[in-house]
């Protein structure tokens, strides 16, 4: 029975996950740590000091979103092993995620529209 389980796990591509060595895990950890340190530096020193000028809110938020998406990529790709999956699964999850974000943005825009143009609701 255990021989069947080993054969089944190799059929589903789990043998490729052996590429995640301790060195690669530490490398991804330090990349995530570096991105987090940059976020803290922006939040605690650069943004409050006004280095971004009049557009501090826009630039600061854009940097936070970009850095957070980069961290999310590394977490999903390496720690959730999506990088080692087949292209079809990667595309189906990515497209679904993009549509979810798109619909959230549409609802936020629509909610703002109703609030501005129909104050009695």
C-alpha positions as a Markdown table, in Angstrom:
| # | Residue | x | y | z |
|---|---|---|---|---|
| 1 | Unk | 0.0 | 0.0 | 0.0 |
| 2 | Unk | 2.8 | 2.4 | 0.8 |
| 3 | Unk | 4.4 | 1.7 | -2.6 |
| 4 | Unk | 1.1 | 2.8 | -4.2 |
| 5 | Unk | 1.2 | 6.1 | -2.3 |
| 6 | Unk | 4.8 | 6.8 | -3.3 |
| 7 | Unk | 3.9 | 6.1 | -7.0 |
| 8 | Unk | 0.8 | 8.3 | -6.8 |
| 9 | Unk | 2.7 | 11.3 | -5.3 |
| 10 | Unk | 5.4 | 11.0 | -8.1 |
| 11 | Unk | 2.6 | 11.0 | -10.7 |
| 12 | Unk | 1.2 | 14.3 | -9.4 |
| 13 | Unk | 4.5 | 16.1 | -9.8 |
| 14 | Unk | 5.4 | 16.3 | -6.1 |
| 15 | Unk | 8.9 | 15.0 | -6.7 |
| 16 | Unk | 9.8 | 18.3 | -8.3 |
| 17 | Unk | 9.3 | 20.0 | -4.9 |
| 18 | Unk | 12.6 | 18.6 | -3.8 |
| 19 | Unk | 14.2 | 21.6 | -5.5 |
| 20 | Unk | 13.3 | 23.7 | -2.4 |
| 21 | Unk | 16.6 | 23.2 | -0.6 |
| 22 | Unk | 17.4 | 24.9 | 2.7 |
| 23 | Unk | 19.6 | 27.4 | 0.8 |
| 24 | Unk | 16.7 | 28.4 | -1.4 |
| 25 | Unk | 14.4 | 28.7 | 1.6 |
| 26 | Unk | 16.9 | 31.0 | 3.3 |
| 27 | Unk | 17.4 | 33.0 | 0.2 |
| 28 | Unk | 13.6 | 33.7 | -0.1 |
| 29 | Unk | 13.5 | 34.4 | 3.6 |
| 30 | Unk | 16.2 | 37.1 | 3.3 |
| 31 | Unk | 14.5 | 38.6 | 0.2 |
| 32 | Unk | 11.2 | 38.8 | 2.2 |
| 33 | Unk | 13.1 | 40.3 | 5.1 |
| 34 | Unk | 14.7 | 42.9 | 2.9 |
| 35 | Unk | 11.4 | 43.9 | 1.4 |
| 36 | Unk | 9.9 | 44.2 | 4.9 |
| 37 | Unk | 12.8 | 46.4 | 6.1 |
| 38 | Unk | 12.3 | 48.7 | 3.1 |
| 39 | Unk | 8.6 | 49.0 | 4.0 |
| 40 | Unk | 9.4 | 49.9 | 7.5 |
| 41 | Unk | 12.0 | 52.5 | 6.4 |
| 42 | Unk | 9.4 | 54.1 | 4.1 |
| 43 | Unk | 6.7 | 54.0 | 6.8 |
| 44 | Unk | 8.9 | 55.2 | 9.8 |
| 45 | Unk | 11.4 | 57.6 | 8.2 |
| 46 | Unk | 10.8 | 58.6 | 4.6 |
| 47 | Unk | 7.1 | 59.2 | 4.5 |
| 48 | Unk | 6.8 | 61.1 | 7.8 |
| 49 | Unk | 9.7 | 63.3 | 7.0 |
| 50 | Unk | 8.0 | 64.4 | 3.8 |
| 51 | Unk | 10.6 | 63.3 | 1.3 |
| 52 | Unk | 7.9 | 62.5 | -1.2 |
| 53 | Unk | 6.6 | 66.1 | -1.2 |
| 54 | Unk | 3.0 | 66.9 | -2.1 |
| 55 | Unk | 2.3 | 63.4 | -3.4 |
| 56 | Unk | 3.4 | 61.6 | -0.3 |
| 57 | Unk | 0.1 | 59.7 | 0.1 |
| 58 | Unk | 0.0 | 58.5 | -3.6 |
| 59 | Unk | 3.7 | 57.6 | -3.8 |
| 60 | Unk | 3.8 | 55.9 | -0.4 |
| 61 | Unk | 0.7 | 53.9 | -1.0 |
| 62 | Unk | 1.9 | 52.9 | -4.5 |
| 63 | Unk | 5.2 | 51.7 | -3.1 |
| 64 | Unk | 3.4 | 49.7 | -0.3 |
| 65 | Unk | 1.1 | 48.0 | -2.8 |
| 66 | Unk | 4.0 | 47.2 | -5.1 |
| 67 | Unk | 6.2 | 45.8 | -2.3 |
| 68 | Unk | 3.3 | 43.8 | -0.8 |
| 69 | Unk | 2.5 | 42.3 | -4.2 |
| 70 | Unk | 6.2 | 41.3 | -4.6 |
| 71 | Unk | 6.1 | 39.7 | -1.1 |
| 72 | Unk | 2.9 | 37.9 | -2.0 |
| 73 | Unk | 4.5 | 36.5 | -5.2 |
| 74 | Unk | 7.5 | 35.1 | -3.2 |
| 75 | Unk | 5.2 | 33.6 | -0.6 |
| 76 | Unk | 2.9 | 32.0 | -3.1 |
| 77 | Unk | 5.6 | 30.9 | -5.5 |
| 78 | Unk | 8.0 | 29.3 | -3.1 |
| 79 | Unk | 6.3 | 28.5 | 0.2 |
| 80 | Unk | 3.0 | 27.5 | -1.3 |
| 81 | Unk | 5.0 | 25.7 | -4.2 |
| 82 | Unk | 3.0 | 27.4 | -7.0 |
| 83 | Unk | 6.3 | 28.0 | -8.9 |
| 84 | Unk | 6.7 | 24.2 | -9.2 |
| 85 | Unk | 3.2 | 23.5 | -10.5 |
| 86 | Unk | 2.2 | 23.2 | -14.2 |
| 87 | Unk | 1.5 | 26.3 | -16.2 |
| 88 | Unk | -2.2 | 25.6 | -16.5 |
| 89 | Unk | -2.7 | 25.7 | -12.8 |
| 90 | Unk | -0.5 | 28.8 | -12.5 |
| 91 | Unk | -2.6 | 30.6 | -15.1 |
| 92 | Unk | -5.9 | 29.6 | -13.8 |
| 93 | Unk | -5.1 | 30.8 | -10.3 |
| 94 | Unk | -3.5 | 34.0 | -11.6 |
| 95 | Unk | -6.4 | 34.9 | -13.9 |
| 96 | Unk | -8.9 | 34.2 | -11.1 |
| 97 | Unk | -6.9 | 36.4 | -8.7 |
| 98 | Unk | -6.8 | 39.3 | -11.3 |
| 99 | Unk | -10.6 | 39.1 | -11.8 |
| 100 | Unk | -11.2 | 39.2 | -8.0 |
| 101 | Unk | -9.0 | 42.3 | -7.7 |
| 102 | Unk | -10.7 | 43.8 | -10.7 |
| 103 | Unk | -14.2 | 43.2 | -9.2 |
| 104 | Unk | -13.2 | 44.7 | -5.9 |
| 105 | Unk | -11.9 | 47.8 | -7.6 |
| 106 | Unk | -15.1 | 48.1 | -9.6 |
| 107 | Unk | -17.2 | 47.8 | -6.4 |
| 108 | Unk | -15.1 | 50.4 | -4.6 |
| 109 | Unk | -15.6 | 52.8 | -7.5 |
| 110 | Unk | -19.3 | 52.1 | -7.7 |
| 111 | Unk | -19.7 | 52.6 | -4.0 |
| 112 | Unk | -17.9 | 55.9 | -4.2 |
| 113 | Unk | -20.1 | 57.0 | -7.0 |
| 114 | Unk | -23.3 | 56.2 | -5.2 |
| 115 | Unk | -22.0 | 58.0 | -2.1 |
| 116 | Unk | -21.1 | 61.2 | -4.0 |
| 117 | Unk | -24.2 | 61.4 | -6.3 |
| 118 | Unk | -26.9 | 60.0 | -4.1 |
| 119 | Unk | -26.3 | 61.3 | -0.5 |
| 120 | Unk | -29.7 | 60.1 | 0.7 |
| 121 | Unk | -28.9 | 56.4 | 0.3 |
